[in-house]
Amino acid sequence: MNEPKKNIEVKVERTIPASPGEAFDAWLDPKVPGNPWSMAEKLLLNPQVDGFFYWLMQGTSHYGRFTEVARPGRLQHTWMSRSTSGEESTVIVTFEKKGEDTLMTLVHSGLPDTDGGRGHEKGWNFFLDKFSKKFAAA
Amino acid sequence: MDRLTDVFTAVSHPTRRAIIGQLATGPARFTDLAKPFDTALNSVTKHLKLLERAGLIERKKLGREVFISFRGEPLREVADWVHEYEQFWKERLDRFEQHFKDKRKKEKK
């Protein structure tokens, strides 16, 4: 296909019953369940600006560089893995105070729209390839 | 059934995918839609009902005729849904949220 490659952006929001500072610290603590680091088979994590991470999960290597570490509100790092096809994608996590809780927003952008990126639902590729682009403006 | 299941069910049959493929070129009348398929008319009706339930088609009356047209919105939801990173981050953040919920519960006890 000669169409320019489309990038996908994934956005997930959750309300965390904790202060932004607590949520921020927990997100970078590999002992806390839920953050990606907690699932690592092998982990090198240096969460400061220009610090790197190496994260091995289910035999797949992931690499990234922290580009913004602004406790308690915002964390930004790059993300490369097999699923990003060698492209440098970006993960931005923000923590906003919402009453007693924290609105946590994670945006993973710059993901290549490839079969690899689309993962396991091979059976759907027929119809995704054919229709999702075609009707993007529907 | 939830909406996503309805969409997956709707597109799981080759005839229904062919109907979508045909409607992708523009709205059509029922008779025109049924013509290419070597199948009974009431079977086409059944297929259309499943597509309608998934929100993939809508019927509009123009004068005395009913036209069936395609709606892309539910497919975009499916396209979003299958991105592995969306699944991944949703699961991670669900787990993270649960961790704090459990923690707050314990603190209140």
gemmi code that builds the backbone of each chain (N, CA, C; Angstrom):
import gemmi

chains = {
    "A": [
        ("MET", (0.832, -1.202, 0.000), (0.000, 0.000, 0.000), (0.866, 1.250, 0.000)),
        ("ASN", (0.496, 2.241, -0.800), (1.309, 3.458, -0.877), (0.841, 4.562, 0.067)),
        ("GLU", (-0.248, 4.276, 0.781), (-0.752, 5.302, 1.705), (0.298, 5.589, 2.771)),
        ("PRO", (0.369, 6.841, 3.231), (1.311, 7.121, 4.314), (0.923, 6.324, 5.554)),
        ("LYS", (1.936, 5.945, 6.307), (1.695, 5.148, 7.504), (0.895, 5.951, 8.522)),
        ("LYS", (-0.085, 5.318, 9.087), (-0.896, 6.007, 10.091), (-0.381, 5.614, 11.471)),
        ("ASN", (-0.304, 6.580, 12.353), (0.073, 6.256, 13.719), (-1.156, 6.192, 14.607)),
        ("ILE", (-1.064, 5.299, 15.570), (-2.190, 5.107, 16.469), (-1.855, 5.730, 17.813)),
        ("GLU", (-2.869, 6.275, 18.452), (-2.694, 6.793, 19.803), (-3.656, 6.062, 20.728)),
        ("VAL", (-3.125, 5.589, 21.825), (-3.944, 4.872, 22.798), (-4.055, 5.748, 24.035)),
        ("LYS", (-5.267, 5.941, 24.529), (-5.454, 6.770, 25.723), (-6.274, 5.997, 26.753)),
        ("VAL", (-5.766, 5.920, 27.961), (-6.488, 5.220, 29.025), (-6.522, 6.135, 30.247)),
        ("GLU", (-7.709, 6.251, 30.845), (-7.859, 7.087, 32.048), (-8.394, 6.251, 33.200)),
        ("ARG", (-7.888, 6.508, 34.395), (-8.406, 5.831, 35.577), (-8.395, 6.806, 36.751)),
        ("THR", (-9.335, 6.619, 37.662), (-9.320, 7.409, 38.888), (-8.664, 6.576, 39.977)),
        ("ILE", (-7.571, 7.078, 40.499), (-6.790, 6.327, 41.485), (-7.076, 6.897, 42.877)),
        ("PRO", (-7.534, 6.065, 43.794), (-7.818, 6.566, 45.137), (-6.540, 6.794, 45.946)),
        ("ALA", (-5.813, 7.841, 45.610), (-4.576, 8.221, 46.289), (-4.246, 9.636, 45.836)),
        ("SER", (-3.273, 10.261, 46.479), (-2.869, 11.602, 46.044), (-2.016, 11.464, 44.778)),
        ("PRO", (-1.888, 12.545, 43.977), (-1.047, 12.464, 42.782), (0.386, 12.015, 43.109)),
        ("GLY", (0.933, 12.505, 44.218), (2.300, 12.130, 44.597), (2.429, 10.638, 44.868)),
        ("GLU", (1.445, 10.103, 45.622), (1.473, 8.656, 45.923), (1.358, 7.834, 44.641)),
        ("ALA", (0.431, 8.257, 43.766), (0.223, 7.516, 42.516), (1.485, 7.589, 41.648)),
        ("PHE", (2.064, 8.779, 41.585), (3.279, 8.981, 40.779), (4.407, 8.055, 41.272)),
        ("ASP", (4.640, 8.074, 42.584), (5.720, 7.243, 43.145), (5.452, 5.757, 42.907)),
        ("ALA", (4.184, 5.371, 43.091), (3.834, 3.955, 42.943), (3.997, 3.492, 41.495)),
        ("TRP", (3.740, 4.409, 40.570), (3.846, 4.051, 39.151), (5.295, 3.714, 38.763)),
        ("LEU", (6.235, 4.278, 39.525), (7.645, 4.031, 39.205), (8.283, 2.998, 40.140)),
        ("ASP", (7.463, 2.396, 41.005), (7.979, 1.430, 41.967), (7.680, 0.003, 41.494)),
        ("PRO", (8.707, -0.751, 41.088), (8.475, -2.097, 40.526), (7.799, -3.062, 41.506)),
        ("LYS", (7.717, -2.684, 42.782), (7.070, -3.581, 43.743), (5.547, -3.407, 43.737)),
        ("VAL", (5.069, -2.326, 43.109), (3.619, -2.067, 43.118), (2.954, -2.755, 41.917)),
        ("PRO", (1.974, -3.602, 42.189), (1.313, -4.276, 41.063), (0.547, -3.274, 40.199)),
        ("GLY", (0.548, -3.536, 38.902), (-0.210, -2.674, 38.005), (0.691, -1.880, 37.079)),
        ("ASN", (1.812, -1.383, 37.589), (2.687, -0.674, 36.642), (3.440, -1.725, 35.808)),
        ("PRO", (3.886, -1.331, 34.620), (4.505, -2.338, 33.756), (5.753, -2.971, 34.371)),
        ("TRP", (6.516, -2.164, 35.126), (7.806, -2.639, 35.653), (7.619, -3.846, 36.567)),
        ("SER", (6.444, -3.903, 37.226), (6.200, -4.989, 38.179), (6.124, -6.350, 37.498)),
        ("MET", (5.963, -6.365, 36.178), (5.829, -7.644, 35.464), (7.144, -8.108, 34.859)),
        ("ALA", (8.229, -7.352, 35.129), (9.467, -7.595, 34.378), (10.130, -8.919, 34.732)),
        ("GLU", (10.649, -9.565, 33.704), (11.526, -10.719, 33.926), (12.942, -10.214, 34.160)),
        ("LYS", (13.229, -9.070, 33.588), (14.516, -8.406, 33.808), (14.246, -6.916, 33.675)),
        ("LEU", (14.760, -6.135, 34.626), (14.437, -4.708, 34.600), (15.636, -3.852, 34.967)),
        ("LEU", (15.890, -2.855, 34.146), (16.825, -1.783, 34.492), (15.998, -0.513, 34.388)),
        ("LEU", (15.914, 0.246, 35.460), (15.012, 1.396, 35.470), (15.684, 2.587, 36.135)),
        ("ASN", (15.831, 3.648, 35.392), (16.480, 4.851, 35.912), (15.588, 6.056, 35.594)),
        ("PRO", (14.525, 6.236, 36.419), (13.521, 7.251, 36.070), (13.950, 8.677, 36.387)),
        ("GLN", (14.875, 9.194, 35.621), (15.217, 10.619, 35.677), (15.441, 11.068, 34.243)),
        ("VAL", (15.379, 12.363, 34.013), (15.477, 12.852, 32.638), (16.786, 12.347, 32.002)),
        ("ASP", (16.639, 11.767, 30.840), (17.727, 11.108, 30.101), (18.179, 9.791, 30.726)),
        ("GLY", (17.424, 9.285, 31.713), (17.661, 7.942, 32.233), (16.982, 6.925, 31.324)),
        ("PHE", (17.529, 5.730, 31.277), (16.981, 4.706, 30.389), (16.260, 3.604, 31.170)),
        ("PHE", (15.399, 2.885, 30.457), (14.899, 1.637, 31.029), (15.066, 0.510, 30.026)),
        ("TYR", (15.292, -0.662, 30.563), (15.247, -1.894, 29.773), (14.280, -2.810, 30.498)),
        ("TRP", (13.313, -3.324, 29.772), (12.242, -4.065, 30.413), (11.970, -5.312, 29.567)),
        ("LEU", (12.202, -6.464, 30.161), (11.978, -7.717, 29.432), (10.701, -8.359, 29.960)),
        ("MET", (9.761, -8.593, 29.057), (8.521, -9.239, 29.464), (8.120, -10.278, 28.430)),
        ("GLN", (7.838, -11.466, 28.894), (7.473, -12.582, 28.013), (8.458, -12.702, 26.848)),
        ("GLY", (9.729, -12.566, 27.183), (10.778, -12.738, 26.179), (10.929, -11.576, 25.211)),
        ("THR", (10.129, -10.511, 25.396), (10.220, -9.375, 24.486), (10.905, -8.200, 25.176)),
        ("SER", (11.925, -7.654, 24.521), (12.660, -6.519, 25.082), (11.959, -5.207, 24.759)),
        ("HIS", (11.947, -4.326, 25.738), (11.417, -2.976, 25.553), (12.471, -1.994, 26.061)),
        ("TYR", (12.656, -0.916, 25.325), (13.637, 0.091, 25.713), (12.973, 1.455, 25.719)),
        ("GLY", (13.521, 2.357, 26.534), (13.011, 3.725, 26.500), (13.917, 4.681, 27.232)),
        ("ARG", (13.639, 5.962, 27.016), (14.413, 7.025, 27.659), (13.424, 7.993, 28.297)),
        ("PHE", (13.653, 8.326, 29.551), (12.765, 9.279, 30.224), (13.069, 10.686, 29.716)),
        ("THR", (12.028, 11.393, 29.293), (12.227, 12.733, 28.739), (11.641, 13.810, 29.652)),
        ("GLU", (10.768, 13.408, 30.569), (10.233, 14.363, 31.539), (9.844, 13.598, 32.801)),
        ("VAL", (10.370, 14.038, 33.923), (10.030, 13.405, 35.196), (9.675, 14.544, 36.151)),
        ("ALA", (8.406, 14.947, 36.156), (7.983, 16.106, 36.941), (6.986, 15.656, 37.999)),
        ("ARG", (7.524, 15.162, 39.110), (6.668, 14.713, 40.198), (5.905, 15.897, 40.768)),
        ("PRO", (4.597, 15.792, 41.059), (3.772, 14.595, 40.950), (2.887, 14.565, 39.712)),
        ("GLY", (3.076, 15.541, 38.806), (2.051, 15.711, 37.776), (2.274, 14.989, 36.464)),
        ("ARG", (3.537, 14.788, 36.073), (3.735, 14.350, 34.691), (5.010, 13.540, 34.498)),
        ("LEU", (4.860, 12.498, 33.705), (5.970, 11.607, 33.409), (5.936, 11.322, 31.906)),
        ("GLN", (7.091, 11.410, 31.278), (7.105, 11.145, 29.837), (8.349, 10.335, 29.490)),
        ("HIS", (8.158, 9.302, 28.687), (9.319, 8.543, 28.224), (9.043, 7.947, 26.857)),
        ("THR", (10.109, 7.588, 26.177), (9.951, 6.933, 24.881), (9.768, 5.439, 25.126)),
        ("TRP", (9.376, 4.737, 24.083), (9.042, 3.318, 24.225), (9.294, 2.625, 22.892)),
        ("MET", (10.214, 1.682, 22.908), (10.477, 0.914, 21.683), (10.379, -0.574, 21.972)),
        ("SER", (9.724, -1.282, 21.093), (9.623, -2.737, 21.238), (9.371, -3.320, 19.854)),
        ("ARG", (9.278, -4.629, 19.800), (8.973, -5.288, 18.534), (7.683, -4.707, 17.929)),
        ("SER", (6.725, -4.399, 18.810), (5.427, -3.915, 18.335), (5.461, -2.486, 17.817)),
        ("THR", (6.556, -1.763, 18.071), (6.627, -0.411, 17.509), (7.453, -0.414, 16.219)),
        ("SER", (7.835, -1.598, 15.745), (8.551, -1.773, 14.474), (9.776, -0.871, 14.379)),
        ("GLY", (10.496, -0.735, 15.466), (11.708, 0.082, 15.447), (11.442, 1.572, 15.575)),
        ("GLU", (10.156, 1.960, 15.600), (9.829, 3.384, 15.759), (9.873, 3.738, 17.245)),
        ("GLU", (10.199, 4.991, 17.531), (10.216, 5.453, 18.910), (8.827, 6.011, 19.235)),
        ("SER", (8.072, 5.290, 20.026), (6.754, 5.795, 20.424), (6.905, 6.554, 21.744)),
        ("THR", (5.852, 7.245, 22.143), (5.934, 8.090, 23.344), (4.822, 7.739, 24.332)),
        ("VAL", (5.207, 7.618, 25.603), (4.221, 7.385, 26.657), (4.225, 8.608, 27.578)),
        ("ILE", (3.046, 9.215, 27.751), (2.918, 10.351, 28.673), (1.900, 9.966, 29.747)),
        ("VAL", (2.299, 10.065, 30.988), (1.380, 9.761, 32.091), (1.214, 11.035, 32.911)),
        ("THR", (-0.037, 11.447, 33.120), (-0.274, 12.626, 33.958), (-1.124, 12.247, 35.162)),
        ("PHE", (-0.907, 12.951, 36.247), (-1.620, 12.708, 37.507), (-2.220, 14.044, 37.956)),
        ("GLU", (-3.548, 14.114, 37.954), (-4.215, 15.368, 38.345), (-5.056, 15.149, 39.578)),
        ("LYS", (-4.989, 16.074, 40.494), (-5.779, 15.957, 41.715), (-7.254, 16.086, 41.377)),
        ("LYS", (-8.035, 15.165, 41.924), (-9.473, 15.185, 41.664), (-10.159, 14.868, 42.995)),
        ("GLY", (-10.435, 15.908, 43.784), (-10.956, 15.699, 45.137), (-9.913, 14.961, 45.958)),
        ("GLU", (-10.337, 13.831, 46.549), (-9.389, 13.026, 47.343), (-8.575, 12.093, 46.460)),
        ("ASP", (-8.964, 12.009, 45.198), (-8.359, 11.022, 44.299), (-7.465, 11.692, 43.253)),
        ("THR", (-6.995, 10.848, 42.351), (-6.135, 11.338, 41.277), (-6.650, 10.823, 39.943)),
        ("LEU", (-6.811, 11.754, 39.017), (-7.152, 11.330, 37.659), (-5.839, 11.038, 36.943)),
        ("MET", (-5.678, 9.755, 36.605), (-4.458, 9.324, 35.937), (-4.764, 9.109, 34.457)),
        ("THR", (-3.985, 9.742, 33.601), (-4.208, 9.613, 32.157), (-2.920, 9.133, 31.496)),
        ("LEU", (-3.033, 8.043, 30.771), (-1.866, 7.521, 30.059), (-2.130, 7.607, 28.555)),
        ("VAL", (-1.249, 8.282, 27.854), (-1.376, 8.381, 26.397), (-0.138, 7.767, 25.760)),
        ("HIS", (-0.355, 6.752, 24.961), (0.751, 6.110, 24.238), (0.572, 6.460, 22.765)),
        ("SER", (1.434, 7.338, 22.251), (1.244, 7.812, 20.883), (2.409, 7.405, 19.990)),
        ("GLY", (2.198, 7.577, 18.691), (3.235, 7.244, 17.720), (3.377, 5.749, 17.491)),
        ("LEU", (2.317, 4.996, 17.779), (2.358, 3.545, 17.544), (2.074, 3.264, 16.076)),
        ("PRO", (2.942, 2.541, 15.401), (2.679, 2.280, 13.987), (1.476, 1.366, 13.807)),
        ("ASP", (0.700, 1.686, 12.793), (-0.520, 0.925, 12.523), (-0.166, -0.287, 11.661)),
        ("THR", (0.457, -1.274, 12.290), (0.883, -2.460, 11.550), (0.190, -3.689, 12.122)),
        ("ASP", (0.308, -4.784, 11.447), (-0.268, -6.021, 11.960), (0.341, -6.363, 13.313)),
        ("GLY", (1.670, -6.141, 13.426), (2.345, -6.422, 14.686), (1.767, -5.571, 15.793)),
        ("GLY", (1.574, -4.292, 15.483), (1.002, -3.388, 16.463), (-0.420, -3.769, 16.816)),
        ("ARG", (-1.090, -4.316, 15.870), (-2.481, -4.660, 16.116), (-2.644, -5.987, 16.848)),
        ("GLY", (-1.548, -6.695, 16.960), (-1.569, -7.824, 17.873), (-2.257, -9.069, 17.362)),
        ("HIS", (-2.985, -9.681, 18.248), (-3.318, -11.086, 18.105), (-4.521, -11.396, 17.225)),
        ("GLU", (-5.294, -10.405, 16.918), (-6.566, -10.706, 16.283), (-6.398, -10.869, 14.773)),
        ("LYS", (-5.536, -11.823, 14.395), (-5.194, -11.982, 12.977), (-6.439, -12.158, 12.116)),
        ("GLY", (-7.397, -12.856, 12.655), (-8.605, -13.132, 11.895), (-9.334, -11.870, 11.471)),
        ("TRP", (-9.057, -10.794, 12.197), (-9.787, -9.555, 11.913), (-9.041, -8.667, 10.931)),
        ("ASN", (-7.824, -9.073, 10.595), (-7.038, -8.183, 9.749), (-7.716, -7.915, 8.417)),
        ("PHE", (-8.361, -8.955, 7.894), (-9.057, -8.781, 6.620), (-9.942, -7.555, 6.684)),
        ("PHE", (-10.725, -7.536, 7.723), (-11.750, -6.500, 7.710), (-11.238, -5.191, 8.267)),
        ("LEU", (-10.249, -5.297, 9.138), (-9.662, -4.060, 9.666), (-8.926, -3.310, 8.575)),
        ("ASP", (-8.087, -4.062, 7.830), (-7.330, -3.424, 6.760), (-8.263, -2.762, 5.771)),
        ("LYS", (-9.314, -3.499, 5.471), (-10.187, -3.042, 4.410), (-11.062, -1.872, 4.854)),
        ("PHE", (-11.522, -1.948, 6.092), (-12.561, -0.994, 6.471), (-12.140, 0.116, 7.423)),
        ("SER", (-11.225, -0.181, 8.340), (-11.000, 0.839, 9.361), (-10.424, 2.116, 8.755)),
        ("LYS", (-9.558, 1.954, 7.749), (-9.004, 3.150, 7.104), (-10.054, 3.821, 6.244)),
        ("LYS", (-10.758, 2.983, 5.522), (-11.740, 3.497, 4.590), (-12.797, 4.348, 5.278)),
        ("PHE", (-13.166, 3.925, 6.484), (-14.272, 4.618, 7.146), (-13.810, 5.499, 8.286)),
        ("ALA", (-12.546, 5.798, 8.285), (-12.009, 6.650, 9.358), (-12.747, 7.986, 9.395)),
        ("ALA", (-13.243, 8.406, 8.258), (-13.925, 9.704, 8.230), (-15.443, 9.558, 8.228)),
        ("ALA", (-15.938, 8.316, 8.362), (-17.393, 8.083, 8.262), (-18.142, 8.730, 9.419)),
    ],
    "B": [
        ("MET", (-25.881, -9.501, 25.157), (-24.536, -9.359, 24.601), (-24.122, -7.884, 24.573)),
        ("ASP", (-22.854, -7.631, 24.742), (-22.419, -6.247, 24.661), (-22.182, -5.846, 23.207)),
        ("ARG", (-21.962, -4.568, 23.037), (-21.876, -4.009, 21.682), (-20.718, -4.600, 20.876)),
        ("LEU", (-19.566, -4.752, 21.547), (-18.401, -5.286, 20.864), (-18.653, -6.715, 20.370)),
        ("THR", (-19.293, -7.516, 21.227), (-19.629, -8.892, 20.845), (-20.563, -8.880, 19.639)),
        ("ASP", (-21.523, -7.959, 19.659), (-22.446, -7.838, 18.522), (-21.685, -7.534, 17.232)),
        ("VAL", (-20.696, -6.647, 17.334), (-19.925, -6.275, 16.132), (-19.108, -7.470, 15.646)),
        ("PHE", (-18.462, -8.164, 16.573), (-17.666, -9.334, 16.172), (-18.548, -10.412, 15.556)),
        ("THR", (-19.701, -10.631, 16.158), (-20.632, -11.624, 15.611), (-21.041, -11.227, 14.200)),
        ("ALA", (-21.335, -9.943, 14.055), (-21.834, -9.459, 12.763), (-20.813, -9.677, 11.649)),
        ("VAL", (-19.541, -9.486, 11.946), (-18.543, -9.583, 10.874), (-17.888, -10.968, 10.809)),
        ("SER", (-18.406, -11.909, 11.591), (-17.780, -13.231, 11.622), (-18.263, -14.124, 10.472)),
        ("HIS", (-19.231, -13.662, 9.693), (-19.773, -14.481, 8.613), (-19.413, -13.874, 7.253)),
        ("PRO", (-18.927, -14.713, 6.324), (-18.490, -14.163, 5.023), (-19.602, -13.429, 4.265)),
        ("THR", (-20.836, -13.923, 4.377), (-21.932, -13.246, 3.659), (-22.129, -11.829, 4.201)),
        ("ARG", (-22.050, -11.731, 5.545), (-22.257, -10.402, 6.136), (-21.100, -9.462, 5.791)),
        ("ARG", (-19.894, -10.029, 5.711), (-18.764, -9.180, 5.308), (-18.940, -8.729, 3.856)),
        ("ALA", (-19.470, -9.638, 3.042), (-19.704, -9.286, 1.636), (-20.769, -8.193, 1.531)),
        ("ILE", (-21.800, -8.290, 2.392), (-22.847, -7.253, 2.393), (-22.226, -5.905, 2.768)),
        ("ILE", (-21.376, -5.920, 3.804), (-20.711, -4.675, 4.213), (-19.864, -4.139, 3.056)),
        ("GLY", (-19.150, -5.075, 2.417), (-18.307, -4.681, 1.282), (-19.119, -4.001, 0.195)),
        ("GLN", (-20.312, -4.534, -0.036), (-21.173, -3.957, -1.074), (-21.706, -2.588, -0.648)),
        ("LEU", (-22.119, -2.513, 0.629), (-22.675, -1.242, 1.130), (-21.602, -0.158, 1.248)),
        ("ALA", (-20.343, -0.594, 1.310), (-19.256, 0.378, 1.421), (-19.203, 1.276, 0.196)),
        ("THR", (-19.752, 0.822, -0.903), (-19.739, 1.642, -2.118), (-20.926, 2.606, -2.165)),
        ("GLY", (-21.884, 2.417, -1.248), (-23.029, 3.337, -1.189), (-24.287, 2.617, -0.758)),
        ("PRO", (-25.322, 3.354, -0.342), (-26.561, 2.732, 0.108), (-27.213, 1.897, -1.003)),
        ("ALA", (-27.955, 0.878, -0.603), (-28.592, 0.009, -1.597), (-29.973, -0.413, -1.125)),
        ("ARG", (-30.826, -0.795, -2.076), (-32.132, -1.350, -1.722), (-31.970, -2.813, -1.354)),
        ("PHE", (-32.895, -3.324, -0.589), (-32.818, -4.711, -0.141), (-32.683, -5.678, -1.323)),
        ("THR", (-33.496, -5.471, -2.345), (-33.472, -6.398, -3.487), (-32.112, -6.380, -4.198)),
        ("ASP", (-31.543, -5.191, -4.313), (-30.215, -5.084, -4.950), (-29.151, -5.784, -4.109)),
        ("LEU", (-29.355, -5.656, -2.809), (-28.387, -6.220, -1.876), (-28.421, -7.752, -1.902)),
        ("ALA", (-29.633, -8.294, -2.054), (-29.807, -9.747, -1.998), (-29.392, -10.435, -3.292)),
        ("LYS", (-29.435, -9.670, -4.381), (-29.193, -10.244, -5.718), (-27.897, -11.069, -5.834)),
        ("PRO", (-26.764, -10.533, -5.442), (-25.519, -11.295, -5.692), (-25.375, -12.558, -4.864)),
        ("PHE", (-26.209, -12.731, -3.867), (-26.006, -13.855, -2.959), (-26.881, -15.033, -3.324)),
        ("ASP", (-26.237, -16.163, -3.422), (-26.925, -17.393, -3.777), (-27.568, -17.973, -2.522)),
        ("THR", (-28.515, -17.240, -1.992), (-29.099, -17.664, -0.729), (-30.528, -17.120, -0.633)),
        ("ALA", (-31.356, -17.770, 0.162), (-32.759, -17.378, 0.249), (-32.893, -15.963, 0.801)),
        ("LEU", (-33.985, -15.272, 0.391), (-34.175, -13.891, 0.820), (-34.279, -13.755, 2.333)),
        ("ASN", (-34.968, -14.752, 2.968), (-35.113, -14.603, 4.421), (-33.777, -14.820, 5.150)),
        ("SER", (-32.861, -15.512, 4.475), (-31.527, -15.646, 5.060), (-30.791, -14.304, 5.006)),
        ("VAL", (-30.956, -13.566, 3.901), (-30.354, -12.228, 3.803), (-30.964, -11.320, 4.879)),
        ("THR", (-32.272, -11.462, 5.077), (-32.949, -10.673, 6.118), (-32.317, -10.932, 7.481)),
        ("LYS", (-32.033, -12.188, 7.751), (-31.413, -12.540, 9.042), (-30.026, -11.890, 9.176)),
        ("HIS", (-29.262, -11.965, 8.101), (-27.933, -11.343, 8.122), (-28.048, -9.838, 8.389)),
        ("LEU", (-29.020, -9.206, 7.732), (-29.186, -7.756, 7.904), (-29.580, -7.412, 9.336)),
        ("LYS", (-30.387, -8.292, 9.933), (-30.799, -8.045, 11.320), (-29.596, -8.032, 12.258)),
        ("LEU", (-28.678, -8.984, 12.035), (-27.470, -9.035, 12.880), (-26.589, -7.804, 12.662)),
        ("LEU", (-26.514, -7.370, 11.396), (-25.709, -6.173, 11.096), (-26.340, -4.937, 11.727)),
        ("GLU", (-27.669, -4.926, 11.716), (-28.396, -3.792, 12.285), (-28.225, -3.751, 13.801)),
        ("ARG", (-28.272, -4.920, 14.418), (-28.115, -4.988, 15.868), (-26.731, -4.483, 16.301)),
        ("ALA", (-25.742, -4.724, 15.458), (-24.380, -4.271, 15.763), (-24.196, -2.789, 15.427)),
        ("GLY", (-25.241, -2.180, 14.866), (-25.145, -0.759, 14.508), (-24.347, -0.518, 13.242)),
        ("LEU", (-24.121, -1.584, 12.466), (-23.293, -1.441, 11.263), (-24.074, -0.976, 10.037)),
        ("ILE", (-25.395, -1.119, 10.107), (-26.199, -0.608, 8.988), (-27.401, 0.153, 9.538)),
        ("GLU", (-27.950, 1.014, 8.711), (-29.223, 1.640, 9.085), (-30.135, 1.717, 7.865)),
        ("ARG", (-31.418, 1.700, 8.152), (-32.400, 1.760, 7.064), (-32.993, 3.161, 7.012)),
        ("LYS", (-33.116, 3.664, 5.789), (-33.730, 4.994, 5.625), (-34.766, 4.904, 4.525)),
        ("LYS", (-35.918, 5.526, 4.792), (-36.965, 5.507, 3.791), (-36.814, 6.744, 2.894)),
        ("LEU", (-36.729, 6.496, 1.614), (-36.685, 7.604, 0.661), (-37.861, 7.423, -0.280)),
        ("GLY", (-38.879, 8.263, -0.125), (-40.101, 8.063, -0.900), (-40.737, 6.745, -0.500)),
        ("ARG", (-40.926, 5.878, -1.468), (-41.564, 4.590, -1.169), (-40.546, 3.483, -0.950)),
        ("GLU", (-39.311, 3.821, -1.136), (-38.290, 2.768, -1.046), (-37.434, 2.880, 0.212)),
        ("VAL", (-37.012, 1.718, 0.690), (-36.137, 1.693, 1.852), (-34.702, 1.439, 1.386)),
        ("PHE", (-33.807, 2.319, 1.787), (-32.399, 2.153, 1.443), (-31.609, 1.756, 2.687)),
        ("ILE", (-30.701, 0.834, 2.465), (-29.860, 0.378, 3.567), (-28.477, 0.984, 3.371)),
        ("SER", (-27.950, 1.585, 4.439), (-26.605, 2.159, 4.311), (-25.697, 1.681, 5.439)),
        ("PHE", (-24.425, 1.830, 5.210), (-23.407, 1.323, 6.123), (-22.994, 2.398, 7.125)),
        ("ARG", (-22.726, 1.990, 8.361), (-22.220, 2.913, 9.387), (-20.848, 2.424, 9.858)),
        ("GLY", (-19.854, 3.287, 9.798), (-18.483, 2.863, 10.116), (-18.113, 2.913, 11.596)),
        ("GLU", (-18.869, 3.673, 12.371), (-18.487, 3.926, 13.768), (-18.160, 2.661, 14.581)),
        ("PRO", (-19.038, 1.633, 14.578), (-18.726, 0.445, 15.395), (-17.432, -0.244, 14.984)),
        ("LEU", (-17.071, -0.164, 13.716), (-15.825, -0.793, 13.266), (-14.619, -0.071, 13.828)),
        ("ARG", (-14.738, 1.240, 13.957), (-13.624, 1.990, 14.539), (-13.410, 1.585, 15.991)),
        ("GLU", (-14.515, 1.331, 16.697), (-14.389, 0.882, 18.085), (-13.640, -0.448, 18.152)),
        ("VAL", (-13.952, -1.331, 17.186), (-13.274, -2.624, 17.153), (-11.802, -2.432, 16.833)),
        ("ALA", (-11.526, -1.552, 15.864), (-10.140, -1.295, 15.473), (-9.352, -0.780, 16.673)),
        ("ASP", (-9.966, 0.105, 17.449), (-9.316, 0.606, 18.656), (-9.093, -0.526, 19.643)),
        ("TRP", (-10.099, -1.350, 19.775), (-10.081, -2.383, 20.794), (-8.949, -3.381, 20.593)),
        ("VAL", (-8.644, -3.695, 19.344), (-7.668, -4.754, 19.131), (-6.223, -4.276, 19.245)),
        ("HIS", (-5.997, -2.987, 19.357), (-4.609, -2.599, 19.493), (-4.028, -3.156, 20.787)),
        ("GLU", (-2.947, -3.920, 20.668), (-2.469, -4.647, 21.843), (-2.055, -3.708, 22.966)),
        ("TYR", (-1.556, -2.511, 22.623), (-1.147, -1.613, 23.697), (-2.345, -1.040, 24.449)),
        ("GLU", (-3.456, -0.897, 23.753), (-4.641, -0.425, 24.470), (-5.057, -1.473, 25.508)),
        ("GLN", (-5.086, -2.736, 25.057), (-5.399, -3.830, 25.975), (-4.412, -3.852, 27.138)),
        ("PHE", (-3.156, -3.745, 26.779), (-2.087, -3.824, 27.757), (-2.235, -2.739, 28.821)),
        ("TRP", (-2.369, -1.484, 28.378), (-2.420, -0.382, 29.356), (-3.701, -0.430, 30.176)),
        ("LYS", (-4.792, -0.851, 29.576), (-6.050, -0.962, 30.328), (-5.901, -1.965, 31.463)),
        ("GLU", (-5.300, -3.093, 31.132), (-5.109, -4.122, 32.160), (-4.176, -3.630, 33.264)),
        ("ARG", (-3.095, -2.944, 32.836), (-2.133, -2.419, 33.821), (-2.813, -1.425, 34.758)),
        ("LEU", (-3.531, -0.456, 34.158), (-4.129, 0.593, 34.984), (-5.282, 0.051, 35.846)),
        ("ASP", (-5.974, -0.946, 35.354), (-7.009, -1.590, 36.182), (-6.372, -2.179, 37.434)),
        ("ARG", (-5.267, -2.859, 37.219), (-4.557, -3.512, 38.323), (-4.011, -2.474, 39.303)),
        ("PHE", (-3.491, -1.390, 38.747), (-2.920, -0.301, 39.546), (-4.013, 0.357, 40.399)),
        ("GLU", (-5.148, 0.608, 39.768), (-6.292, 1.209, 40.469), (-6.758, 0.279, 41.602)),
        ("GLN", (-6.819, -1.012, 41.281), (-7.281, -2.000, 42.274), (-6.342, -2.038, 43.481)),
        ("HIS", (-5.060, -1.908, 43.214), (-4.070, -1.905, 44.285), (-4.387, -0.794, 45.292)),
        ("PHE", (-4.708, 0.397, 44.795), (-4.994, 1.521, 45.687), (-6.362, 1.384, 46.351)),
        ("LYS", (-7.305, 0.792, 45.638), (-8.630, 0.553, 46.239), (-8.493, -0.388, 47.435)),
        ("ASP", (-7.723, -1.467, 47.224), (-7.508, -2.439, 48.308), (-6.810, -1.768, 49.484)),
        ("LYS", (-5.830, -0.922, 49.156), (-5.052, -0.243, 50.173), (-5.959, 0.675, 51.007)),
        ("ARG", (-6.817, 1.439, 50.310), (-7.694, 2.380, 51.022), (-8.682, 1.612, 51.903)),
        ("LYS", (-9.160, 0.482, 51.393), (-10.105, -0.354, 52.173), (-9.453, -0.805, 53.469)),
        ("LYS", (-8.212, -1.258, 53.344), (-7.470, -1.757, 54.507), (-7.282, -0.633, 55.530)),
        ("GLU", (-6.986, 0.561, 55.031), (-6.736, 1.696, 55.909), (-7.987, 2.098, 56.685)),
        ("LYS", (-9.150, 1.915, 56.035), (-10.420, 2.302, 56.673), (-10.844, 1.328, 57.746)),
        ("LYS", (-10.341, 0.088, 57.654), (-10.752, -0.955, 58.607), (-10.223, -0.686, 60.008)),
    ],
}
model = gemmi.Model(1)
for chain_id, residues in chains.items():
    chain = gemmi.Chain(chain_id)
    for i, (resn, *xyz) in enumerate(residues, 1):
        res = gemmi.Residue()
        res.name, res.seqid = resn, gemmi.SeqId(i, " ")
        for name, pos in zip(("N", "CA", "C"), xyz):
            atom = gemmi.Atom()
            atom.name, atom.element = name, gemmi.Element(name[0])
            atom.pos, atom.b_iso = gemmi.Position(*pos), 0.0
            res.add_atom(atom)
        chain.add_residue(res)
    model.add_chain(chain)
structure = gemmi.Structure()
structure.add_model(model)
structure.setup_entities()
